Structures are given as C-alpha cells and as structure tokens.
Amino acid sequence: MSQQTENQTRIILDSIADGVFTVDSDLKVTSFNRSAEKITGIKKEEAIGRHCWEVFRASICEKRCALKHTMNTSHPVLNQSIYIVNLHGERLPVSISTALLRDEKDQVIGGVETFRDLSVVEELRKELTRRHSFQDIISKNKEMRRLFGILEQVSESDATILLEGKSGTGKELFAKAIHALSPRKTGPLITINCGSLPDTLLESELFGYEKGAHSTAFKDKPGRLALADGGSLFLDEIGDISPALQVRLLRVLQDRTFEPLGSTKSLKTDVRIVAATNKNLQGLVEEGKFRQDLFYRINVVKLVLPPLRDRREDIPLLVEHFIRKFCRLSGKEIQGLSPEAFPLLMSYDFPGNVRELENIIEYATVVCKNGMIGIEHLPDYFKNPDEGRVKRSSEGKPSSLGEVERSYIFETLKRNLWNRTATAVEMGIHPTTLWRKMKRLHIEPPEKTRSLMP
C-alpha cells in the first residue's frame, strides 16, 4: 500500500463514528481509529502493538473472542452486543462486528473489528423500563396502569385488600408493592400460602402454639400473625382454607385478636391483611364453600389482575427484563429473541401467565449458546406445535409456525389500524421487513383501509 493510499485510509477511518481497529494473525492491534480512542479512552499509541484483549477487557475476551472466532472459522460476527471496560474502569455496552483481512494472495493476515457505543441506547432503554415499571411490576397495559394508580391510593390506608387473578399473574408482587407503599413499610411483610399446607399445620403456622399444645410442642412458637405485628400479612390462596379455619380468621379481621393453640389467652395483633386467590370467591360463597361474612371482610378493596394473554403488549418488556435477569445470573451476553421466535411467544396463550414466560426465558438462556434466542432454544412444545401446547386448531387458532406468525402480524396490523410503520415499531422490526413478511404470508389489508397505509 502506498503512503498516499495509507493516509487516505487513515483519514476515512478517523471520520467514522464507530470505533475501528485491526489486528494481525497474533491478535495484536495494528491500527486504532479516532472513535476507538474516544470510546475506550485509550490513545492509539498505547493500543498498537498490544493484544486486543489487553486493550478492551471485554466480557467475551477470555472464552468467546469474536475476532478469534472469525479468524478460526472465516465466519464474520454481526452486531453482537457485549460490554467492554474503558480506561476509567467503566463498563460500556457496545455492538461489535468482525471480518477477515486478506493479502493479495487471499491469505488471512489478520482481522478487523468495528464497535458502536450503545451507552445512549442503554440509557434510553433504562428510561423506558422505568417509565413502564411500578415497584417491581413491569407493564404498559392500560388496565395494569389503572391498577397501579389504585394501589398508590389504597396502600396509604389499612384497608384489607383482595387480589384476584390466575396463577402466575403477579399477585405476590402486588402484595409486596402494597406493603412497600404503605406506612407499614418499615415493618415485616409475612407471607403464608394457605393452599400448600394441610389444615392442622396451617392453623399452627398462622396462630402459633404454646408449649404442650401437642406432642411435638416442646416450646412456645409464635405464629405468622404475631410475626407480622406492625406490618402486613399476605394470605396467598385464601380460597383454599377450610370452613373451620375461616371462622377463626373472621375473628382476627373483626376484633384483631387471636389465640395461639393450647392457650386460653387472647392476643392483640396490629396487622394489615392482604389476601389473594386464583378462584372466584363470589362463586364459592354462592356455592356455600366460603363464608359470606368472611368474604365481605376481605373484599373491602378488590383488584383483579388480568392474565398475560390479555396484556400481550407487555410480553416484549417482560422478555427483555427476564433475559437481562438470567444473563446477569449466568454471565452470558444474549441480545434478545430472533425474528422467528418472537411471533411464537406473542401468539402463545400462556396458561401459566408471567411465571410461565419467566420459566421459558430461563430455559432458553440456559440452552442458548449464541447471541440470539431462536425457536430451537424454546421448550419442545414450541418446536412441535402440532403435538404440544402451542397447537390451537381445535379452537380456530393457528396450529403451524407459519399460521402463528401470520396471525400475530395480522392482529398487530389490525390493532395499529393497518399502519405499517406503527406495526413495525411495535414488533421491533424494520418496515421493509414487515412488508416482505406480509407478501410472503399473503396478508392483504381490507379494501377500506388501504388508503391509510403508508
């Protein structure tokens, strides 16, 4: 390369906003542009001649070096999200791409890596998450946001709250939020699952017992009511308690008093009750399976939590949240869902609600070895929809992957009044990609809406 050509190349590289550096076959830095200096805080003179991992100290340097992978396999890496550590010890999010460098004889003589500073993007993402989060609950669904507003109002009082919702909808998170927003937040929050314990053990756990109350009572044991004094008591799955225990609990709510097992002395308790159930308590009252007077006592403020299938707009937020959570625990760098996997999750009914989605993402992050979670990383019932829980043909819903994708895109377009730009933004893809998918899946807008499409 002539001196003039070399100077022109350096000027071009220095004008690029992305960091660019090259290495030789030993992974020693041979060039380092101006943006690379700015992002890392390391001068070109200090970087050239050193191994690239000494310069970047990236999260993938030790075991999964992208440049080494490219030089060993001839396969480039495109837009992989990682973290590097700059000169000041700060951890910076960047997106990297790699390629080979060859000489005139087509022999590999090194590699080139470009990296883009994602700090601004990361800050915007955090701001978006903060905007769509309430305590530890993440949602942009209108009904959930309405419930958040009610929570802020009722948490200031000592009113008993009943949370109704299917299993996995986040009732325990709501209970924690109620406690955290209340004047009792410095006191304890004690939880007991009424559906997981037999009646005798539940009574013992709730009210406690005195020494000698039964054959194994060698000393006094305070119950959850006593432990929650000055704080809040969360009674999960309250619809499962027996009629006999319902009578004792009714007294607690009426008089704020209780008697430990084996005691004749009543104790006072200063506790705020938050109850939760996945059943219709009103229906149980009508069937005679739940006391009407107890129902009225705990039904002072009732909040009904919607299932995940009724708040599908929250799925992308929750997926991103869970991916970040499990990546922190595993030390992996996973960017997100692939375009093929995303429609599957968006179209799935999630009978296990948010808890099931969390389990799916945890499994996917365990088996995923590269930067994107694909269909192959999802549980088996997503890979074989005709045999698993994803199949919906008997209900008139999609039964194949193509039908799932088509249904998801069609419903998203319909929700956005067939505006392709808005639909692409919601789906997280480019409008051109959406247009190609519409052509491939034969999705045509209704005649009267075609004039609305950009």
N, C-alpha and C positions, 0 to 999 in steps of 0.2 A: 504494500500500500504506500503510495507516495505521501510526502509530507503534507501537500495541499489537500489530498483526499482525507487524510487523517485529521487535519484541522477542521475540515468541513463536517466530518462525522462527529467530532467532539462538540462543535457548535450546535449541531442538530440535537444531540443527546442532552446537552445542557438546557435546551429550550423546552424540553418535555417536562410536563408537570409530574409525571410518575418517576419514581426512583428507578434507575437502571444501573446494573453492574454486570461485569463479565468475569469469568474465571477460566483458568487453564485446566488441563487434564488432572492436576493435583488439587483442584478446588481452591486455588489461591487467586485472590482478586487481582484482575489485570486492568480494570477501568471502573470508574465510580463517578456518576454524573452529579450535577449540582443539586438536583432534587433529592438524590440519595443522601447527600451531605445534610440537607435541610431536615429530612425526616428522621435520620438517625442521630444527628448531632455530631457525627464523626467526619473529620476532614478527609479529603481524597488521599492526601499524602500518608495519613495514618492507616487507611484501609488497604491501599495497594500493597501487594506482597504478602498479606496475611490470609490465612484460611477464612473462608466466608463465615464459618460458624463462630469464629472469634470476633467477627465484626457485628453480626446480627444477634447472636444468642437467642434464636427463635425457638418457639415451642416445639418445632419438628426437627431441629438440627441433629439431635443425638440419634434418633431411631428412624425418622421418616423424612430425611432430607429430600426436598423436591428436586433440586438440581442433580443430586447423585442419582435419584431415580430416573430422571430424564437421560442422563449420560449413560446409565447402565442398560436402559430399555429402549432408548430412542423415542419414547412417548412423552410429548410435552404435557405440562401441567397448566391448566387454565383456571384462573380466578379462584384459587384456593385461599380460603380465609384462615389466617394464622395470627399469632401475636409475636412481636419482636420486642426486645428491650433496648431502649435508646441509651445514649451516653450518660443520661442523668438517672438511669435505673428505672425509668417509667415504662410500663407495659403498653405497647401501642398495637391496636388492631390494624392489620394490613391485608390486602388481597394480592396474591402473587401469581405470576405466570412464568413458565420456563421454556427454553428452546435450546437446541444444539448449535454450536458454532463449528463450521467445517472449513477446511482449506481448499485450495484449487483442485486438489486430487480427491475431494469429497471425504477426506479423513476427519474424524472428530478431533478437534483441538481444544475444546472447552465448551462452556455453556453461557447463556445469558439469562438473567432473571430481572423481571420488572416487578415493582411492588407499588401499590397505591395506598396512601394513608386513608384509613377508614374512620379516623377519630371523630370527624364531624358526623358521619353516618351513625356511628355508635352513640353519640350524644343525642341525636335525633331519635334513635330507637329507644333509648332510655327515657327520653321525654315523653314519647308516645306511650310507653309502658306505664309511666307514672300517671299519665292522663287517663288511662283505661284501667287503673287499679284502685282498689279501695281496701285499705288494710292489706291483707294477703290475697284478696279475691280479685281476679282479673276478668274484666268483661267490658264490652261496649254495647251490649244488648240493652234496648230501651227498658225492658221490664226489670232487668237486673239493676240498671241505674236508678230506676224508681225505688227499688227495694233499698238501695244504698242510702237514698235520701230519707226513707222512713227509719232506717237503722240509726242514723245520726240523731233523730228526734227522740225515739223511744229509749235509746241507750242511756239518756240522762236521767230517766226515771227508774223506779224499782219494779215496774210492772212486769208480770210474768209473761214470757214470750213463747209462743208455739211455732216451731219451724216444721213445715210440711214439705216433703219432696221425696222423689225416688232415691234409692241408694246411690251414693256417689255424686250427688248434686252439690255437695259442699256445705252441708248443714253444720258440721263441726267448725268449719272456717267462719261461718256466720256467727256461731256461738262465741268464738274467740274474738271476733270483731265487736260484738255487743259488749263483752267484758272489757275490752281494751278502750272502748269509747265511754264507758260508764265511770261514775265517781268511785266505783269499787275496784278500779284497775290496779291499785296497789295491793289489793287483797288477792287471795288464791282463786284460781279457776279449777274446780274439781269436776272431773268427768266420770260418769259411770254408764256403761252400756247395759240397759235393762233387758235387752234381748239375748245377751250372751251368757247369762247366769241363771241357774235354777232358782226357784222362788225362795227357798230357805237361805241360800247363800246370798242372794240379792238383798234380802231383808237384813242379814247380818252386816253386809258391806255398807248398806245405806244408813242404818241406825246405830251400828256398833253393838258391843255387848260388854257386860260386866263379868268379872272372874266368877267361874262356876255356873255360868248361864247354860253351858252344855259340856259334854265330856272332854272337849279339847280346849275349853276356855280357861287356860291356866293363869291368865292375867287380863286386865281391862284392855279393851281395844276400841278406840274412837271410830265412829262411822264417818262416811263421806259428808253427812250433814254437819257434823262437828268440825271436820277439817275445812269445810268451805265457809265457816263462820267469818263474816266480814267481807266475803267475796261472792262468787257466783257458783251455782251448781248446775251442771249440764246433764240432764237426764236424756240420754240418747235412746231411741226406740221405745218410748214410753208406752206405746200401744201394745207392747207385749207383756206388761205386768199383769199379775193375777188380780181377781176381784178383791181378795183379802188384803193384798198389799195396796190396792187402790184406796181402801178405807183408811189405812194408816197414813198414806201420803196426803189424803184430803185434809187430815188434821194438821199436818205440817203447813199446808197452804192457808188454812183458816186461822190457826192460832199461833203459828210459828213456834210450836213446841213439839217435842218427840220424846220417846222413852227408849233407851238402849235395851237390848234383850237382857232379861234377867234383872231388870231394875224396876222399882216402883216409883222412882223419882222422875218427874218431867224436867226436861232441859229446854232452855230457850235457844233459838237459833236466829241469827241475823244473816240471812242468805237470800240472794236473788235467784229465782228459778228460771232456767231456760230449758224448755223441753223440745224434743224433736221426734218425728215419726215418719216412716215411709208408707204409712197406712192412712186411710180416710177415717179419722176419729169420729166425725159426724155419722158416718155409716155404721161404725162399730157401736155407737150409742143407740142408733135406731134398731140394731140387731140385739141389743141387750148385753153386749160383750164389754162395754166400757161405761163406767158410771157417768150419768149425766151431770151430777153436781161437780165431779172432778173435772169433767170436760170444760164446764163453764169457768172453773177456777184457773185452768191453764190456758184457756182460749181468750185471754184478755187482749193480746195483740198477736194476730196470726200472720205469718209471712209464708207464702207458697213459692218455693224455689222451682223455676222452670227446668225441665230436663235439657240436656245438651242438644238434642235434636231440634229443639225449639229456639236455640240460640246459636245457630251454625256460624254466624259471623264471628263468634268467639274462638272457633277452632284454630284459625291461624295464630292468634295471640297465644292460646294455650300451648299449641305445638312448639312455638318458638320458646316459650317460657320453660317447658319441660326439657327441650333439647339443651338449653343453656344449663339447666339444673343438673342433668345427668352428665353433661360434658365436664362440668366442674368436678363432679364426683369421680369420673373415670379418667380425667386428664386428656380426653380426646378433643379433636377440633372438627366438629361436624357443622356444615353450613346450614343445612335445612333439609326440606323434602324435595325430591325430584319432581319434575312436572308430571310424571306418570303416577306417582304415589299420592300426590296432593288431592286429585279428584276423588280417589278411593276413600280417603278419610272424610272429605267434605260430604260425600254421599251416604256414608255409613250411618246407621240409626243410633249407635252407641247405647245399647240397653244398660250397660254399666256406667253410663254418663262420664263425668270428668275423670273419675277414678279409673275407668277402663281406658280412656285416652292416655292417661299418665302411664299405665302399665304397658300399653302398646309402644309408647315412645321409649320407655325404659328398656324394653326388649330390643327395639330397633337400634338404640345406641350401643347396646352390648354386642350385637352381631355385625354392625356396620364397621367396615374397615377403611372406607374411603371418606370423602368429604360430603357426600350426599346420601340421604336415606332413600332407597328405592323400594320398589314393590317386593324385591327379594329379601328385604330386611324386615318386612311386616310379618305378623303371625300367619300361619298356614291358611287360615280361613279367608285371607285376602288374596293369597296366591291361587287358591282353588275355589273361586266364588260359587261354582255350581254345586259344591259339596259342603260348604261352610256357612257361617252366619251372615255372610255378605249377600247371599242369594236372596232375591226379593220377588222372583217372578210370580209366586203364588199370590202376592199382594198387588200385582200390577206394577211393580217397580223393577229397576234394572236387575239383570241376572248375569250379564257378562261385563268384562272390563270396559269394552267399547260403549256399551249401553250406560254403564255407570258414569263414564266421562261425558257422554252426550247429554245425559240427564242433568248432571251437575252444571255444565256450561249453559244448557237451555234455561234452567231455573235461575242462574245468576244473571243471564241476559234479561230475562223477564223481570227480575227484581230491579234491574237498573234501567228499565223501560227501553231495552234494546240499544242502549248507548254502549258502543264497543269500547270506547276509551275508559269509561267508568267501570265497565265489567272487567277489563284487563287489569286495572288498578286493584280491584278487589281480589282478583285471582293471583296477583303478583307476577303477571307475565306481560310481554310486550304486545301492544295492539295487533301488530303484524302476525305474531304467533297465534293470537286468538283467531284472527281471520283465517289462517291456514287450518286451524283445528275445525272451524265452522265448515270450511269447504270439505275437509276430509270426512267429517261426520254428517255431512248433508244437513246442516242446521240453517234454515231459512227463516227470516223474520216474517211475522204476519204482514199482509199487504198494507194495512193501515199504519204500520209503524215504520215502514221502510224509509219514509221521508225524514224520520227522526234520527236515523243512524248517520254518524259522521263519515 
